[in-house]
Amino acid sequence: MHTNRIDHIGIAVRSAQERLKFYKGFLGLQVTDIEELPDRGLRVYFVKVGDTRIELLEPMSDNSEVSGFLEKKGEGIHHIAFNVIGIDDAVRLAKESGLQPLSEEPKMGAGNTRVLFLHPKTTGGVLVELVEGAH
Ligand code: CO
């Protein structure tokens, strides 16, 4: 597996419209894509920052992928995503390295990417997302 760059930083928000006052209004950044991922209960807003992106994760329902996080910790940084080549090897390599993948194989992510999450208890407290594919 080869790691290219930080693909995006995922931030859990209660209301993207509210938070975009900061990202668009203050920082002057642009939303390049809005995507609904119903099986994960998420509406995702991608905000371009140079070569990387901020991913605002807004729950569409009470059992979304970020609902537990928002309840426990409130809004804030949820994960860091690394863009990689060779994600098909990632599950095996992660296990060999004592890391805990959150699924047995990569899943479909936003924008036709394939993604794999690594449990934060095995990465020093950071929920890590590996992403393969273009933005
Ligand atoms: Co992400």
Backbone and ligand atoms as CSV (ligand in chain L), in Angstrom:
chain,resi,resn,atom,element,x,y,z
A,1,MET,N,N,0.846,-1.195,0.000
A,1,MET,CA,C,0.000,0.000,0.000
A,1,MET,C,C,0.884,1.248,0.000
A,2,HIS,N,N,0.430,2.256,-0.703
A,2,HIS,CA,C,1.180,3.521,-0.799
A,2,HIS,C,C,0.259,4.664,-0.389
A,3,THR,N,N,0.766,5.576,0.443
A,3,THR,CA,C,-0.055,6.697,0.920
A,3,THR,C,C,0.366,7.990,0.221
A,4,ASN,N,N,-0.607,8.676,-0.372
A,4,ASN,CA,C,-0.333,9.865,-1.196
A,4,ASN,C,C,-0.357,11.169,-0.423
A,5,ARG,N,N,-1.441,11.378,0.323
A,5,ARG,CA,C,-1.670,12.704,0.922
A,5,ARG,C,C,-2.832,12.596,1.900
A,6,ILE,N,N,-3.060,13.684,2.621
A,6,ILE,CA,C,-4.298,13.754,3.403
A,6,ILE,C,C,-5.432,14.011,2.425
A,7,ASP,N,N,-6.367,13.095,2.352
A,7,ASP,CA,C,-7.491,13.210,1.421
A,7,ASP,C,C,-8.510,14.217,1.938
A,8,HIS,N,N,-8.852,14.071,3.207
A,8,HIS,CA,C,-9.773,15.030,3.827
A,8,HIS,C,C,-9.744,14.868,5.335
A,9,ILE,N,N,-10.299,15.873,5.999
A,9,ILE,CA,C,-10.504,15.810,7.438
A,9,ILE,C,C,-12.007,15.816,7.658
A,10,GLY,N,N,-12.494,14.795,8.349
A,10,GLY,CA,C,-13.931,14.666,8.594
A,10,GLY,C,C,-14.310,15.363,9.892
A,11,ILE,N,N,-15.319,16.219,9.810
A,11,ILE,CA,C,-15.761,16.973,10.974
A,11,ILE,C,C,-17.252,16.740,11.172
A,12,ALA,N,N,-17.617,16.270,12.361
A,12,ALA,CA,C,-19.026,16.019,12.669
A,12,ALA,C,C,-19.697,17.332,13.051
A,13,VAL,N,N,-20.814,17.611,12.393
A,13,VAL,CA,C,-21.556,18.844,12.682
A,13,VAL,C,C,-23.036,18.508,12.888
A,14,ARG,N,N,-23.717,19.332,13.663
A,14,ARG,CA,C,-25.164,19.133,13.813
A,14,ARG,C,C,-25.901,19.747,12.628
A,15,SER,N,N,-25.429,20.908,12.189
A,15,SER,CA,C,-26.047,21.595,11.051
A,15,SER,C,C,-24.949,22.154,10.157
A,16,ALA,N,N,-24.843,21.608,8.954
A,16,ALA,CA,C,-23.822,22.101,8.031
A,16,ALA,C,C,-24.085,23.556,7.670
A,17,GLN,N,N,-25.347,23.914,7.484
A,17,GLN,CA,C,-25.653,25.309,7.117
A,17,GLN,C,C,-25.106,26.268,8.170
A,18,GLU,N,N,-25.254,25.878,9.431
A,18,GLU,CA,C,-24.755,26.720,10.517
A,18,GLU,C,C,-23.224,26.828,10.457
A,19,ARG,N,N,-22.535,25.688,10.283
A,19,ARG,CA,C,-21.069,25.681,10.277
A,19,ARG,C,C,-20.483,26.302,9.024
A,20,LEU,N,N,-21.240,26.279,7.910
A,20,LEU,CA,C,-20.725,26.876,6.674
A,20,LEU,C,C,-20.607,28.392,6.784
A,21,LYS,N,N,-21.277,28.974,7.778
A,21,LYS,CA,C,-21.063,30.403,8.027
A,21,LYS,C,C,-19.584,30.649,8.322
A,22,PHE,N,N,-18.944,29.683,8.999
A,22,PHE,CA,C,-17.513,29.798,9.284
A,22,PHE,C,C,-16.666,29.434,8.064
A,23,TYR,N,N,-16.906,28.234,7.494
A,23,TYR,CA,C,-16.030,27.754,6.413
A,23,TYR,C,C,-16.165,28.587,5.142
A,24,LYS,N,N,-17.393,28.964,4.787
A,24,LYS,CA,C,-17.601,29.801,3.600
A,24,LYS,C,C,-17.498,31.285,3.950
A,25,GLY,N,N,-18.261,31.669,4.958
A,25,GLY,CA,C,-18.397,33.081,5.281
A,25,GLY,C,C,-17.102,33.694,5.790
A,26,PHE,N,N,-16.453,33.025,6.730
A,26,PHE,CA,C,-15.228,33.568,7.319
A,26,PHE,C,C,-13.987,33.151,6.546
A,27,LEU,N,N,-13.804,31.840,6.316
A,27,LEU,CA,C,-12.586,31.370,5.645
A,27,LEU,C,C,-12.639,31.593,4.134
A,28,GLY,N,N,-13.822,31.799,3.587
A,28,GLY,CA,C,-13.944,32.063,2.157
A,28,GLY,C,C,-13.769,30.829,1.289
A,29,LEU,N,N,-14.026,29.645,1.853
A,29,LEU,CA,C,-13.880,28.395,1.102
A,29,LEU,C,C,-15.191,28.070,0.379
A,30,GLN,N,N,-15.092,27.162,-0.583
A,30,GLN,CA,C,-16.264,26.800,-1.387
A,30,GLN,C,C,-16.668,25.353,-1.166
A,31,VAL,N,N,-17.971,25.112,-1.131
A,31,VAL,CA,C,-18.493,23.738,-1.125
A,31,VAL,C,C,-18.453,23.228,-2.556
A,32,THR,N,N,-17.744,22.105,-2.772
A,32,THR,CA,C,-17.611,21.591,-4.132
A,32,THR,C,C,-18.569,20.444,-4.403
A,33,ASP,N,N,-19.126,19.863,-3.352
A,33,ASP,CA,C,-19.963,18.678,-3.547
A,33,ASP,C,C,-20.800,18.445,-2.298
A,34,ILE,N,N,-22.044,18.069,-2.507
A,34,ILE,CA,C,-22.899,17.647,-1.393
A,34,ILE,C,C,-23.441,16.278,-1.773
A,35,GLU,N,N,-23.302,15.324,-0.860
A,35,GLU,CA,C,-23.688,13.958,-1.200
A,35,GLU,C,C,-24.475,13.345,-0.047
A,36,GLU,N,N,-25.534,12.614,-0.375
A,36,GLU,CA,C,-26.287,11.912,0.664
A,36,GLU,C,C,-25.914,10.435,0.647
A,37,LEU,N,N,-25.578,9.921,1.828
A,37,LEU,CA,C,-25.225,8.509,1.970
A,37,LEU,C,C,-26.244,7.879,2.917
A,38,PRO,N,N,-27.419,7.502,2.390
A,38,PRO,CA,C,-28.525,7.062,3.239
A,38,PRO,C,C,-28.190,5.850,4.106
A,39,ASP,N,N,-27.378,4.923,3.571
A,39,ASP,CA,C,-27.074,3.720,4.359
A,39,ASP,C,C,-26.201,4.050,5.565
A,40,ARG,N,N,-25.538,5.206,5.540
A,40,ARG,CA,C,-24.736,5.638,6.686
A,40,ARG,C,C,-25.423,6.764,7.449
A,41,GLY,N,N,-26.610,7.161,6.964
A,41,GLY,CA,C,-27.391,8.193,7.645
A,41,GLY,C,C,-26.773,9.574,7.554
A,42,LEU,N,N,-25.979,9.806,6.521
A,42,LEU,CA,C,-25.188,11.037,6.463
A,42,LEU,C,C,-25.488,11.878,5.237
A,43,ARG,N,N,-25.434,13.192,5.435
A,43,ARG,CA,C,-25.318,14.136,4.325
A,43,ARG,C,C,-23.932,14.755,4.471
A,44,VAL,N,N,-23.160,14.671,3.390
A,44,VAL,CA,C,-21.743,15.037,3.450
A,44,VAL,C,C,-21.489,16.255,2.562
A,45,TYR,N,N,-20.858,17.263,3.132
A,45,TYR,CA,C,-20.505,18.483,2.397
A,45,TYR,C,C,-18.989,18.517,2.264
A,46,PHE,N,N,-18.500,18.585,1.018
A,46,PHE,CA,C,-17.054,18.692,0.815
A,46,PHE,C,C,-16.680,20.147,0.581
A,47,VAL,N,N,-15.735,20.618,1.370
A,47,VAL,CA,C,-15.263,22.003,1.287
A,47,VAL,C,C,-13.812,21.952,0.834
A,48,LYS,N,N,-13.520,22.559,-0.312
A,48,LYS,CA,C,-12.172,22.472,-0.875
A,48,LYS,C,C,-11.225,23.431,-0.156
A,49,VAL,N,N,-10.055,22.883,0.213
A,49,VAL,CA,C,-8.989,23.694,0.812
A,49,VAL,C,C,-7.708,23.340,0.071
A,50,GLY,N,N,-7.381,24.079,-0.973
A,50,GLY,CA,C,-6.198,23.736,-1.771
A,50,GLY,C,C,-6.316,22.324,-2.316
A,51,ASP,N,N,-5.303,21.484,-2.021
A,51,ASP,CA,C,-5.284,20.112,-2.527
A,51,ASP,C,C,-6.067,19.150,-1.658
A,52,THR,N,N,-6.584,19.615,-0.553
A,52,THR,CA,C,-7.311,18.694,0.312
A,52,THR,C,C,-8.713,19.249,0.580
A,53,ARG,N,N,-9.443,18.590,1.452
A,53,ARG,CA,C,-10.835,18.980,1.684
A,53,ARG,C,C,-11.200,18.795,3.149
A,54,ILE,N,N,-12.166,19.569,3.545
A,54,ILE,CA,C,-12.858,19.329,4.797
A,54,ILE,C,C,-14.153,18.603,4.430
A,55,GLU,N,N,-14.491,17.578,5.189
A,55,GLU,CA,C,-15.724,16.825,4.955
A,55,GLU,C,C,-16.643,17.073,6.146
A,56,LEU,N,N,-17.691,17.846,5.951
A,56,LEU,CA,C,-18.645,18.075,7.037
A,56,LEU,C,C,-19.656,16.941,7.030
A,57,LEU,N,N,-19.758,16.263,8.163
A,57,LEU,CA,C,-20.633,15.094,8.289
A,57,LEU,C,C,-21.857,15.498,9.092
A,58,GLU,N,N,-22.990,15.569,8.412
A,58,GLU,CA,C,-24.229,16.002,9.063
A,58,GLU,C,C,-25.186,14.820,9.140
A,59,PRO,N,N,-25.718,14.530,10.333
A,59,PRO,CA,C,-26.625,13.388,10.442
A,59,PRO,C,C,-27.957,13.648,9.739
A,60,MET,N,N,-28.475,12.634,9.038
A,60,MET,CA,C,-29.806,12.719,8.435
A,60,MET,C,C,-30.828,12.043,9.331
A,61,SER,N,N,-30.356,11.291,10.320
A,61,SER,CA,C,-31.265,10.586,11.234
A,61,SER,C,C,-30.550,10.403,12.566
A,62,ASP,N,N,-31.320,9.934,13.575
A,62,ASP,CA,C,-30.751,9.789,14.918
A,62,ASP,C,C,-29.787,8.606,15.024
A,63,ASN,N,N,-29.822,7.689,14.066
A,63,ASN,CA,C,-28.892,6.548,14.132
A,63,ASN,C,C,-27.832,6.620,13.030
A,64,SER,N,N,-27.453,7.837,12.675
A,64,SER,CA,C,-26.423,8.018,11.663
A,64,SER,C,C,-25.065,7.595,12.218
A,65,GLU,N,N,-24.088,7.540,11.319
A,65,GLU,CA,C,-22.738,7.128,11.708
A,65,GLU,C,C,-22.066,8.116,12.661
A,66,VAL,N,N,-22.544,9.357,12.727
A,66,VAL,CA,C,-21.928,10.329,13.626
A,66,VAL,C,C,-22.810,10.687,14.830
A,67,SER,N,N,-24.002,10.079,14.926
A,67,SER,CA,C,-24.920,10.470,16.014
A,67,SER,C,C,-24.335,10.169,17.391
A,68,GLY,N,N,-23.733,8.969,17.536
A,68,GLY,CA,C,-23.135,8.612,18.821
A,68,GLY,C,C,-22.003,9.556,19.183
A,69,PHE,N,N,-21.191,9.889,18.192
A,69,PHE,CA,C,-20.063,10.808,18.391
A,69,PHE,C,C,-20.575,12.177,18.843
A,70,LEU,N,N,-21.607,12.701,18.154
A,70,LEU,CA,C,-22.144,14.020,18.497
A,70,LEU,C,C,-22.720,14.015,19.912
A,71,GLU,N,N,-23.364,12.913,20.276
A,71,GLU,CA,C,-23.952,12.811,21.616
A,71,GLU,C,C,-22.871,12.805,22.692
A,72,LYS,N,N,-21.824,12.005,22.451
A,72,LYS,CA,C,-20.774,11.836,23.465
A,72,LYS,C,C,-19.822,13.015,23.517
A,73,LYS,N,N,-19.373,13.458,22.350
A,73,LYS,CA,C,-18.281,14.435,22.304
A,73,LYS,C,C,-18.702,15.803,21.788
A,74,GLY,N,N,-19.864,15.865,21.164
A,74,GLY,CA,C,-20.263,17.121,20.537
A,74,GLY,C,C,-19.609,17.289,19.174
A,75,GLU,N,N,-19.793,18.447,18.571
A,75,GLU,CA,C,-19.226,18.685,17.251
A,75,GLU,C,C,-17.697,18.718,17.332
A,76,GLY,N,N,-17.051,18.352,16.220
A,76,GLY,CA,C,-15.594,18.428,16.207
A,76,GLY,C,C,-14.982,17.453,15.223
A,77,ILE,N,N,-13.647,17.364,15.259
A,77,ILE,CA,C,-12.931,16.487,14.323
A,77,ILE,C,C,-13.288,15.033,14.595
A,78,HIS,N,N,-13.738,14.356,13.557
A,78,HIS,CA,C,-14.229,12.983,13.668
A,78,HIS,C,C,-13.215,11.979,13.144
A,79,HIS,N,N,-12.585,12.290,12.010
A,79,HIS,CA,C,-11.564,11.382,11.472
A,79,HIS,C,C,-10.623,12.124,10.532
A,80,ILE,N,N,-9.490,11.478,10.270
A,80,ILE,CA,C,-8.547,11.966,9.266
A,80,ILE,C,C,-8.439,10.898,8.186
A,81,ALA,N,N,-8.539,11.324,6.937
A,81,ALA,CA,C,-8.523,10.377,5.820
A,81,ALA,C,C,-7.248,10.544,5.012
A,82,PHE,N,N,-6.582,9.416,4.777
A,82,PHE,CA,C,-5.386,9.374,3.939
A,82,PHE,C,C,-5.741,8.761,2.596
A,83,ASN,N,N,-5.317,9.410,1.532
A,83,ASN,CA,C,-5.524,8.854,0.196
A,83,ASN,C,C,-4.436,7.831,-0.084
A,84,VAL,N,N,-4.834,6.627,-0.461
A,84,VAL,CA,C,-3.879,5.533,-0.639
A,84,VAL,C,C,-4.084,4.841,-1.983
A,85,ILE,N,N,-3.083,4.106,-2.381
A,85,ILE,CA,C,-3.173,3.180,-3.506
A,85,ILE,C,C,-2.952,1.792,-2.940
A,86,GLY,N,N,-3.839,0.868,-3.295
A,86,GLY,CA,C,-3.681,-0.503,-2.833
A,86,GLY,C,C,-4.531,-0.827,-1.615
A,87,ILE,N,N,-5.760,-0.280,-1.580
A,87,ILE,CA,C,-6.604,-0.464,-0.394
A,87,ILE,C,C,-7.023,-1.935,-0.231
A,88,ASP,N,N,-6.952,-2.698,-1.310
A,88,ASP,CA,C,-7.320,-4.114,-1.177
A,88,ASP,C,C,-6.380,-4.879,-0.257
A,89,ASP,N,N,-5.165,-4.376,-0.103
A,89,ASP,CA,C,-4.218,-5.022,0.813
A,89,ASP,C,C,-4.336,-4.493,2.240
A,90,ALA,N,N,-5.148,-3.435,2.414
A,90,ALA,CA,C,-5.114,-2.706,3.685
A,90,ALA,C,C,-5.609,-3.528,4.872
A,91,VAL,N,N,-6.657,-4.334,4.668
A,91,VAL,CA,C,-7.196,-5.101,5.796
A,91,VAL,C,C,-6.132,-6.068,6.319
A,92,ARG,N,N,-5.525,-6.791,5.393
A,92,ARG,CA,C,-4.495,-7.761,5.788
A,92,ARG,C,C,-3.299,-7.053,6.438
A,93,LEU,N,N,-2.829,-5.989,5.788
A,93,LEU,CA,C,-1.669,-5.268,6.325
A,93,LEU,C,C,-1.972,-4.677,7.703
A,94,ALA,N,N,-3.180,-4.145,7.855
A,94,ALA,CA,C,-3.557,-3.534,9.133
A,94,ALA,C,C,-3.541,-4.587,10.231
A,95,LYS,N,N,-4.148,-5.736,9.946
A,95,LYS,CA,C,-4.195,-6.799,10.957
A,95,LYS,C,C,-2.793,-7.273,11.319
A,96,GLU,N,N,-1.939,-7.405,10.306
A,96,GLU,CA,C,-0.556,-7.805,10.568
A,96,GLU,C,C,0.169,-6.792,11.443
A,97,SER,N,N,-0.301,-5.535,11.367
A,97,SER,CA,C,0.338,-4.459,12.134
A,97,SER,C,C,-0.328,-4.216,13.482
A,98,GLY,N,N,-1.273,-5.073,13.842
A,98,GLY,CA,C,-1.928,-4.921,15.133
A,98,GLY,C,C,-2.997,-3.837,15.163
A,99,LEU,N,N,-3.429,-3.399,13.982
A,99,LEU,CA,C,-4.490,-2.397,13.885
A,99,LEU,C,C,-5.834,-3.111,13.724
A,100,GLN,N,N,-6.896,-2.379,14.038
A,100,GLN,CA,C,-8.216,-3.000,13.957
A,100,GLN,C,C,-9.072,-2.330,12.885
A,101,PRO,N,N,-9.188,-2.960,11.706
A,101,PRO,CA,C,-10.093,-2.424,10.681
A,101,PRO,C,C,-11.536,-2.519,11.174
A,102,LEU,N,N,-12.374,-1.556,10.790
A,102,LEU,CA,C,-13.772,-1.568,11.231
A,102,LEU,C,C,-14.668,-2.371,10.295
A,103,SER,N,N,-14.099,-2.887,9.197
A,103,SER,CA,C,-14.856,-3.785,8.341
A,103,SER,C,C,-13.880,-4.806,7.773
A,104,GLU,N,N,-14.448,-5.890,7.244
A,104,GLU,CA,C,-13.595,-6.974,6.740
A,104,GLU,C,C,-13.101,-6.707,5.324
A,105,GLU,N,N,-13.688,-5.715,4.677
A,105,GLU,CA,C,-13.183,-5.271,3.376
A,105,GLU,C,C,-13.554,-3.811,3.175
A,106,PRO,N,N,-12.899,-3.134,2.213
A,106,PRO,CA,C,-13.224,-1.727,1.976
A,106,PRO,C,C,-14.694,-1.563,1.577
A,107,LYS,N,N,-15.284,-0.425,1.963
A,107,LYS,CA,C,-16.680,-0.125,1.618
A,107,LYS,C,C,-16.717,1.006,0.608
A,108,MET,N,N,-17.872,1.177,-0.013
A,108,MET,CA,C,-18.048,2.316,-0.918
A,108,MET,C,C,-18.099,3.598,-0.102
A,109,GLY,N,N,-17.331,4.600,-0.531
A,109,GLY,CA,C,-17.358,5.901,0.120
A,109,GLY,C,C,-17.973,6.946,-0.795
A,110,ALA,N,N,-17.950,8.184,-0.365
A,110,ALA,CA,C,-18.495,9.268,-1.173
A,110,ALA,C,C,-17.697,9.393,-2.467
A,111,GLY,N,N,-18.367,9.806,-3.546
A,111,GLY,CA,C,-17.680,10.115,-4.800
A,111,GLY,C,C,-16.974,8.934,-5.426
A,112,ASN,N,N,-17.613,7.720,-5.369
A,112,ASN,CA,C,-17.024,6.543,-6.025
A,112,ASN,C,C,-15.666,6.149,-5.490
A,113,THR,N,N,-15.422,6.430,-4.232
A,113,THR,CA,C,-14.180,5.989,-3.616
A,113,THR,C,C,-14.452,4.694,-2.851
A,114,ARG,N,N,-13.390,4.046,-2.446
A,114,ARG,CA,C,-13.492,2.890,-1.549
A,114,ARG,C,C,-12.724,3.248,-0.294
A,115,VAL,N,N,-13.323,2.914,0.846
A,115,VAL,CA,C,-12.767,3.392,2.110
A,115,VAL,C,C,-12.686,2.259,3.131
A,116,LEU,N,N,-11.742,2.412,4.052
A,116,LEU,CA,C,-11.596,1.483,5.168
A,116,LEU,C,C,-11.239,2.302,6.405
A,117,PHE,N,N,-11.959,2.075,7.489
A,117,PHE,CA,C,-11.673,2.785,8.733
A,117,PHE,C,C,-10.855,1.901,9.675
A,118,LEU,N,N,-9.974,2.542,10.447
A,118,LEU,CA,C,-9.175,1.848,11.460
A,118,LEU,C,C,-9.566,2.384,12.831
A,119,HIS,N,N,-9.802,1.471,13.766
A,119,HIS,CA,C,-10.283,1.847,15.097
A,119,HIS,C,C,-9.276,2.745,15.812
A,120,PRO,N,N,-9.774,3.849,16.401
A,120,PRO,CA,C,-8.852,4.793,17.056
A,120,PRO,C,C,-8.078,4.202,18.229
A,121,LYS,N,N,-8.599,3.156,18.854
A,121,LYS,CA,C,-7.862,2.606,20.001
A,121,LYS,C,C,-6.561,1.929,19.550
A,122,THR,N,N,-6.453,1.650,18.235
A,122,THR,CA,C,-5.227,1.015,17.736
A,122,THR,C,C,-4.341,1.986,16.958
A,123,THR,N,N,-4.759,3.252,16.854
A,123,THR,CA,C,-3.971,4.229,16.082
A,123,THR,C,C,-3.567,5.428,16.927
A,124,GLY,N,N,-3.654,5.314,18.224
A,124,GLY,CA,C,-3.283,6.439,19.075
A,124,GLY,C,C,-4.374,7.485,19.198
A,125,GLY,N,N,-5.617,7.035,19.140
A,125,GLY,CA,C,-6.720,7.951,19.433
A,125,GLY,C,C,-7.302,8.677,18.239
A,126,VAL,N,N,-6.863,8.295,17.032
A,126,VAL,CA,C,-7.391,8.963,15.831
A,126,VAL,C,C,-8.154,7.938,14.994
A,127,LEU,N,N,-9.421,8.224,14.728
A,127,LEU,CA,C,-10.155,7.396,13.767
A,127,LEU,C,C,-9.575,7.706,12.390
A,128,VAL,N,N,-8.984,6.685,11.774
A,128,VAL,CA,C,-8.293,6.861,10.488
A,128,VAL,C,C,-9.135,6.240,9.381
A,129,GLU,N,N,-9.309,6.993,8.300
A,129,GLU,CA,C,-9.982,6.480,7.113
A,129,GLU,C,C,-8.959,6.378,5.993
A,130,LEU,N,N,-8.869,5.224,5.386
A,130,LEU,CA,C,-8.063,5.072,4.178
A,130,LEU,C,C,-9.007,5.185,2.988
A,131,VAL,N,N,-8.630,5.979,1.989
A,131,VAL,CA,C,-9.482,6.232,0.828
A,131,VAL,C,C,-8.716,5.885,-0.433
A,132,GLU,N,N,-9.323,5.113,-1.295
A,132,GLU,CA,C,-8.717,4.917,-2.622
A,132,GLU,C,C,-9.682,5.433,-3.679
A,133,GLY,N,N,-9.167,6.201,-4.613
A,133,GLY,CA,C,-9.980,6.736,-5.684
A,133,GLY,C,C,-9.890,8.241,-5.736
A,134,ALA,N,N,-10.371,8.760,-6.881
A,134,ALA,CA,C,-10.306,10.216,-7.072
A,134,ALA,C,C,-11.397,10.880,-6.266
A,135,HIS,N,N,-11.279,12.179,-6.086
A,135,HIS,CA,C,-12.312,12.964,-5.385
A,135,HIS,C,C,-13.601,12.939,-6.163
L,1,CO,CO,CO,-14.259,10.712,5.479
